[in-house]
Amino acid sequence: MALNLVCETVGTGPPLVVLHGLFGSSGNWRGIARELAGSHSVTCVDLRNHGASPWADSMDYLEMADDVLQLIERLGLDRPAVMGHSMGGKTAMALALRHPGLVSRLIVVDIAPLSYADTLTPFAEAMRGADVFAAASRTEVQRRLQQRVPDPGVVPFLMQNLVTRNDHFDWRLNLMGISAAMPALCSFPSALLGARFAGPLKVIAGANSDYVTLRDGESFWPMFTDIEVDVIEDAGHWVHADQPAAFLASVRQALSRDAEPSTASRTH
């Protein structure tokens, strides 16, 4: 059953829906949304089991696409552009493949419709094992995470999910649900392999990331046919945080481009 997702909207103009990645939230995209608010009505979404949105035991891309579909219908958005990073990018692709007439164009940030090795479970396990209920301060939680997380540079990102509830710390993520869903989140629904989306797809990849290795967009064929790939130099998986100016330039180009067949690949 589709969940009633929480979102926040800024700006006026054609609608753009933004979907965050795993362990993220709509708040991660507020800065980008403000930059785009002069030309678009930008709706940043908390996906299920994240942010302020409802929790559920199950969590796959078909379910999350249905959640976003319900939100688009609830807000009365007319063929919005949809941009998603990582998990949000797979959700955006699933939505467009299931309802191609509902989405005007896609912007997919550093992810492809492929299966990936599970490198993210250790982060969920580290958060679950940090015993935040007993922590006396945010600094103590951060120190515990730094001892457990494989990549210490990710710790500040994970810490954005720490909240205070009833005089103790807690995570606003459904870590149990996310951990159970990790096999589905690392893959892409086989049910969509015969589907097609003919609208424009801009892929924005980080040059230092290995999530999108085929720079000609081949990993998106034949589900997507109108593909443009931008590779952002000096950027990793969090392209929008590493190189916001180059990222925004690519997004603005994608939002202003007329729908016409393209298989070009560019590097910034």
C-alpha positions as CSV (number, residue, x, y, z in Angstrom):
1,M,0.0,0.0,0.0
2,A,1.3,3.4,-0.9
3,L,2.4,5.7,1.9
4,N,1.6,9.3,2.4
5,L,5.1,10.8,2.0
6,V,6.2,14.1,3.7
7,C,7.7,16.7,1.4
8,E,8.6,20.4,1.3
9,T,8.2,22.7,-1.8
10,V,9.9,26.0,-2.7
11,G,9.7,28.2,-5.8
12,T,7.3,28.7,-8.7
13,G,7.3,27.3,-12.2
14,P,7.2,23.9,-13.8
15,P,7.3,21.1,-11.2
16,L,10.5,19.3,-10.2
17,V,10.3,16.4,-7.7
18,V,13.6,15.5,-5.9
19,L,14.3,12.1,-4.3
20,H,17.2,11.6,-1.9
21,G,19.5,8.6,-1.5
22,L,19.7,5.9,1.2
23,F,20.2,7.3,4.7
24,G,19.3,10.8,3.3
25,S,16.3,13.1,3.5
26,S,14.7,16.0,1.8
27,G,16.8,18.3,4.0
28,N,19.9,17.2,2.1
29,W,18.6,18.9,-1.0
30,R,17.3,22.3,0.4
31,G,20.3,24.2,-0.9
32,I,19.9,22.8,-4.4
33,A,16.2,23.4,-4.3
34,R,16.7,27.1,-3.3
35,E,19.1,27.5,-6.3
36,L,16.4,26.1,-8.7
37,A,13.4,27.8,-7.1
38,G,13.7,30.8,-9.4
39,S,12.7,28.8,-12.4
40,H,10.9,25.7,-10.9
41,S,8.6,24.6,-8.2
42,V,10.9,22.2,-6.4
43,T,9.4,19.5,-4.2
44,C,11.9,17.6,-2.0
45,V,10.6,14.3,-0.7
46,D,11.3,12.1,2.3
47,L,11.0,8.5,1.0
48,R,9.6,5.8,3.1
49,N,11.5,4.8,6.2
50,H,13.4,8.1,6.0
51,G,13.1,11.7,7.3
52,A,9.6,12.5,8.6
53,S,7.8,10.0,6.3
54,P,6.0,6.9,7.5
55,W,7.8,3.6,8.2
56,A,7.0,0.3,6.6
57,D,8.4,-3.2,7.0
58,S,8.8,-3.6,3.2
59,M,10.8,-1.3,0.9
60,D,11.4,-2.0,-2.7
61,Y,11.6,0.2,-5.8
62,L,8.1,-0.6,-7.0
63,E,6.6,0.3,-3.6
64,M,8.6,3.5,-3.4
65,A,7.6,4.4,-7.0
66,D,4.0,4.0,-5.9
67,D,4.6,6.2,-2.9
68,V,5.9,9.0,-5.2
69,L,3.0,8.5,-7.7
70,Q,0.5,9.0,-4.9
71,L,2.4,12.2,-3.8
72,I,2.4,13.6,-7.4
73,E,-1.4,12.9,-7.6
74,R,-2.0,14.4,-4.2
75,L,-0.2,17.6,-5.0
76,G,-1.8,17.7,-8.5
77,L,1.6,18.0,-10.3
78,D,1.3,18.0,-14.1
79,R,4.0,15.8,-15.6
80,P,6.8,16.8,-13.3
81,A,10.5,16.4,-14.0
82,V,11.9,13.9,-11.4
83,M,15.4,14.0,-10.1
84,G,16.8,11.3,-7.9
85,H,20.2,10.5,-6.3
86,S,21.3,6.9,-5.8
87,M,18.3,5.0,-4.2
88,G,16.2,8.0,-5.2
89,G,17.5,7.7,-8.8
90,K,16.4,4.1,-9.0
91,T,13.0,5.1,-7.5
92,A,12.7,7.8,-10.2
93,M,13.5,5.3,-13.0
94,A,11.0,2.8,-11.6
95,L,8.3,5.5,-11.5
96,A,9.0,6.6,-15.1
97,L,9.1,3.0,-16.4
98,R,5.8,2.2,-14.7
99,H,4.0,5.5,-15.6
100,P,5.9,7.0,-18.6
101,G,3.1,9.4,-19.4
102,L,3.3,10.9,-15.9
103,V,6.9,12.1,-16.0
104,S,8.2,14.8,-18.4
105,R,11.9,14.0,-17.9
106,L,14.4,12.3,-15.6
107,I,17.6,13.4,-13.9
108,V,19.4,10.5,-12.4
109,V,22.4,11.2,-10.2
110,D,25.2,8.7,-10.0
111,I,23.3,5.4,-10.2
112,A,22.3,3.0,-13.0
113,P,19.4,0.5,-13.3
114,L,21.8,-2.3,-12.2
115,S,22.5,-4.6,-9.3
116,Y,25.4,-3.5,-7.0
117,A,27.3,-5.2,-4.3
118,D,26.0,-4.5,-0.8
119,T,28.4,-2.0,0.6
120,L,25.8,-0.2,2.7
121,T,24.7,-2.7,5.3
122,P,27.8,-1.9,7.5
123,F,26.5,1.7,7.8
124,A,23.1,0.5,9.0
125,E,24.7,-1.9,11.4
126,A,27.0,0.8,12.8
127,M,24.0,3.1,13.4
128,R,22.0,0.3,15.1
129,G,25.1,-0.7,17.2
130,A,25.9,2.9,18.4
131,D,23.5,2.6,21.4
132,V,22.2,6.1,20.9
133,F,19.6,5.8,23.7
134,A,22.3,5.7,26.3
135,A,24.4,8.5,24.8
136,A,24.8,11.7,26.7
137,S,25.6,14.0,23.8
138,R,25.7,14.2,20.0
139,T,29.5,14.2,20.3
140,E,29.4,10.8,22.0
141,V,27.2,9.4,19.3
142,Q,29.5,10.7,16.6
143,R,32.5,9.2,18.4
144,R,30.7,5.8,18.6
145,L,29.9,6.0,14.9
146,Q,33.5,6.9,13.9
147,Q,34.6,3.7,15.7
148,R,32.2,1.6,13.7
149,V,31.7,3.1,10.2
150,P,34.0,1.9,7.5
151,D,34.3,5.3,5.9
152,P,34.6,8.0,8.6
153,G,33.9,10.7,6.1
154,V,30.3,9.5,5.9
155,V,29.7,10.0,9.6
156,P,28.5,13.7,9.4
157,F,26.0,12.6,6.7
158,L,24.6,9.8,8.9
159,M,24.5,12.1,12.0
160,Q,21.9,14.3,10.2
161,N,19.5,11.5,11.1
162,L,20.0,11.8,14.8
163,V,17.0,13.3,16.6
164,T,15.9,13.8,20.2
165,R,12.8,11.9,21.4
166,N,11.5,11.9,25.0
167,D,14.8,13.1,26.4
168,H,17.0,10.6,24.6
169,F,18.6,10.3,21.2
170,D,17.2,8.2,18.4
171,W,17.5,7.7,14.7
172,R,14.7,8.9,12.5
173,L,15.4,6.1,10.1
174,N,13.7,2.7,10.2
175,L,17.0,0.9,10.4
176,M,15.4,-2.6,10.8
177,G,13.3,-2.1,7.7
178,I,16.2,-0.7,5.7
179,S,18.5,-3.6,6.7
180,A,15.9,-6.2,5.7
181,A,15.3,-4.4,2.4
182,M,19.0,-4.1,1.5
183,P,19.0,-6.9,-1.2
184,A,16.1,-5.2,-3.0
185,L,17.7,-1.7,-2.6
186,C,21.0,-3.0,-4.1
187,S,19.3,-4.5,-7.2
188,F,16.8,-3.2,-9.8
189,P,13.3,-4.7,-10.3
190,S,13.4,-7.4,-12.9
191,A,9.8,-6.7,-13.6
192,L,10.8,-3.4,-15.3
193,L,13.3,-4.8,-17.7
194,G,10.8,-4.9,-20.6
195,A,9.5,-1.4,-19.9
196,R,10.4,1.7,-21.8
197,F,10.6,5.5,-21.0
198,A,11.1,7.6,-24.1
199,G,11.4,10.9,-22.4
200,P,14.8,12.7,-21.9
201,L,17.1,11.2,-19.3
202,K,20.1,13.1,-18.0
203,V,22.6,11.0,-16.1
204,I,24.9,13.0,-13.8
205,A,27.9,10.9,-12.7
206,G,30.8,11.7,-10.4
207,A,34.2,11.2,-12.1
208,N,35.6,9.6,-8.9
209,S,32.6,7.3,-8.4
210,D,32.3,3.8,-9.9
211,Y,28.4,3.6,-9.9
212,V,28.1,4.7,-13.5
213,T,31.1,3.2,-15.3
214,L,29.7,3.2,-18.9
215,R,29.9,6.8,-19.9
216,D,27.9,6.4,-23.1
217,G,24.8,5.4,-21.1
218,E,24.8,1.8,-22.3
219,S,23.8,0.5,-18.9
220,F,20.5,2.3,-19.3
221,W,19.6,0.7,-22.7
222,P,17.0,-0.4,-23.9
223,M,14.7,0.8,-21.1
224,F,15.8,4.4,-21.8
225,T,16.6,5.7,-25.3
226,D,17.0,9.5,-25.0
227,I,20.1,9.6,-22.8
228,E,22.7,12.3,-22.0
229,V,25.5,11.6,-19.6
230,D,27.4,14.4,-17.8
231,V,30.5,13.4,-15.9
232,I,31.4,15.9,-13.2
233,E,35.1,16.1,-12.5
234,D,36.5,16.0,-8.9
235,A,33.2,14.6,-7.7
236,G,32.4,11.3,-6.0
237,H,29.0,9.6,-5.4
238,W,27.6,12.7,-3.7
239,V,28.0,14.8,-6.8
240,H,25.7,17.6,-5.7
241,A,27.7,18.1,-2.5
242,D,31.1,17.7,-4.0
243,Q,30.7,20.1,-7.0
244,P,27.4,22.0,-6.5
245,A,28.1,24.7,-9.2
246,A,28.9,22.1,-11.9
247,F,26.0,20.0,-10.8
248,L,23.5,22.8,-10.9
249,A,24.7,23.8,-14.4
250,S,24.1,20.2,-15.6
251,V,20.6,20.2,-13.9
252,R,19.6,23.5,-15.4
253,Q,20.7,22.3,-18.9
254,A,18.6,19.1,-18.5
255,L,15.5,21.1,-17.3
256,S,15.7,23.5,-20.2
257,R,16.5,21.0,-23.0
258,D,13.8,20.2,-25.5
259,A,12.8,16.6,-25.7
260,E,14.9,15.3,-28.6
261,P,16.9,12.1,-29.1
262,S,20.4,12.3,-27.8
263,T,23.1,9.8,-26.8
264,A,25.8,12.4,-26.2
265,S,28.3,12.1,-23.3
266,R,30.0,15.1,-21.9
267,T,32.6,15.8,-19.2
268,H,32.8,18.9,-17.0
